[in-house]
Amino acid sequence: MSLKTADLTLNRDSLLGQRSELGIKFVRQTVEKIKTGAPSADMMLILPASNLLSEDDAVGPERRWNHLLCGIGLRLKDGTVATGSGQLVITGRRFIGMIDSGTLTGAPALDIDTSGHVYCFTVNRDDVYLPEMKKHLLKPSEFTFRSREEQEVAFQFVIYAAWAYITNKKMNYWHDKSMLRAVSDEGRESLLRG
């Protein structure tokens, strides 16, 4: 499964949605914030749904994943650039991203809260090199993933300011060492064992 993208408008009033060509689904969920006493957030979450993929794109079951809240950017060789904040899901088989607040080349602003406009992508982990890491002193590091040479469409995506992850309807802090483990061979095997 090579890189697949979708420029979407979601209905925030709907509880569920899915995109079979990307093997993803959307779920509205109340998520407890990290800060004690802060009100919970009503969020539209992107989740893996590999069972929706066609036989040609099948990646196998995805029972476990890391679900990050982060800054994210995607650049395609054709000049398409999407950047902003959103979510990244790391499974043992894929990276699944959604930019839900930001910009997309030649399109209206991405803003899940007002227009429902989001930009999503999914790519097989085998189709990208391990990330290059750029360290920062007082904020999370940047992780740049580049497509392998044999890919039909050249691309890169950057994860920056990954500060939290979601598990059991709660936000928790996410750190550079967590990202390094998640993208390592050991971390991948752990997710695949699911």
N, C-alpha and C positions, 0 to 999 in steps of 0.2 A: 504494500500500500504506500504509494508515494504521497507527497504533500497534497492535502485537499483543503480548500478554503470555502467559506460561505459568508456573504454579506447578508445579514438577516435583520428582520424586524420582529421582535417578540411581543407577545401580548402579556403584559405583566399581570393581568387579571385572570389569566388562565393558569391552572395549577401545573399542567404538564405540556410538554412539547417534545418533539424528537426530529432528528435529521438522519435518515437512514444512510445517506451517502457518506456522512461523516462518522457514523456509529456513535452518536451522542444523544443524550436526552437532557431536557431542562426540567428542573424541579424547584418549585417555590418552597422555601423552608425558613423557619425562624431560627436564627443562629445567635447564641449567647456570646456577647463580646468579651474580650480579655479583661478589660477594666471592671473591677468589682463595682456593682451598683449601676453600671451603664445600661441603658435600655437595650434589649435584644434587637437585632436587625432582621428585617424581612428581606430575604435575598432570593434572587433567581440563580440557582446553582447549575453549573454544567457538570454532567456526569458521563462516564463511559457507558456505552451500550453496544458492545461488540456484536451482540446477537442480531443487531439490525443491519450489519454489514452484508454486502453481497458475497457470494462464494469466492469471487475473484479477489476481494479485499479482506477476506476473513483473517483475523489475527489470533483467534482463540479466546478463551475465557479471560476476563479481567475482574477478578474477585476482590483484589486489594489495590489501593492507590494512595498517593499523597495528593492532597487538594490544597493548593496554595492561593493566597491573595497576594498580588504582586503588581509591579510595573512590568509591562511587557511590550515588546516591539517586534514586528515582523517585516522583513524587506525581501521582495521578490526581484528576480533578475529583470522582469518586465517594467520595473519602476514603481510598482505598487508598494506603498508603505502604510502600515497601520501601527499606531503607537498609542499608549495610554496606560490605564490601569485595568485590572481584570483578574482572571483566574487562570491557573495552570494546573492541570491534572497530570500526574506522572504515574503511569502504570508500568508493569513489567514489559509491556509491548509497545506502548505509544506515549507520545506527548500530545495533550489536548489543551488548546488554549482558547480563551475568549477575552477579547478586549471590549469592555462594556462602558468605558468612559474614555474618550480620546478622539483621535483623528484617523481618517482613512483617505488616501489619495483620491481626489475627484468625487467625493461623496459627502453628504451631510455629516455633521458631528456624530460621533458614537456616544450614545447616552441612554443607558438602559432605563433610567428613572423617568425621563421625560418622553422620548420618542420610541423607546424600545429597540433602537438601532444598535446592533452589536456586530462584531466581526469575529468569526471562529475559524480555527484551523486544527488539523490533526495530522500527525506524521508518525510513521513507524520509527522506533528508536534505532533500528539498524540502518536507517537512511540518513542519519546525522553522525558527525564525529562527536567524541566527548567534548564537553564545553571548554572554551578558554575562559579563565577566571581573571577578572580585574578587581583587585582588592581596593577597598576604601577604608579609611581609618575609623570613622564614626557612624557609618551606615552600612547596610548590607552590600555585599559585593555584586558585581555584574557577571552573569554567565552567558557567553555567546555560543550558540550552537550553529554550526554550518552544515549545509547539505553535502553529502558525499558526491564526488565527481560524476558518478554514473547516474545521478538523478536527472529526470527529464526536465525539471524546473529547478534552477539554482535558487537558493534562498538562505536566509539566516534569521534566527530569532534570538532575541536578547531578553533575559529575565533580570530585572533589577529591582531593588527595594522589595525583595521577597521578605515580608515581615511576619506573616501569620499563616497558619494552616487551619483547616476545619476538620474536626473529627467529632463524631457523636453529637452533632449540632452545637458544638462549641468552638470558638476560636482559641488558638494557642500560639505562643511565640514560635517562630521559625528562624533558624540561624544558618549561617554559611556552612557550618559543619553538617547540618541536616541536609542541605542541598548536595554537598559533596557525596554524602552517603547515598542519597536517593538516586543519583546518576551513576554511581559506581557499579561495577559488575556484581559486587556483593549485595548492594541495595536492590538491584534489579532481580537477582535470584530470590531475594526475600519476598518481593512482591509477586513473583511468578509462583512461588510455593503456595500462596494464598490459602 
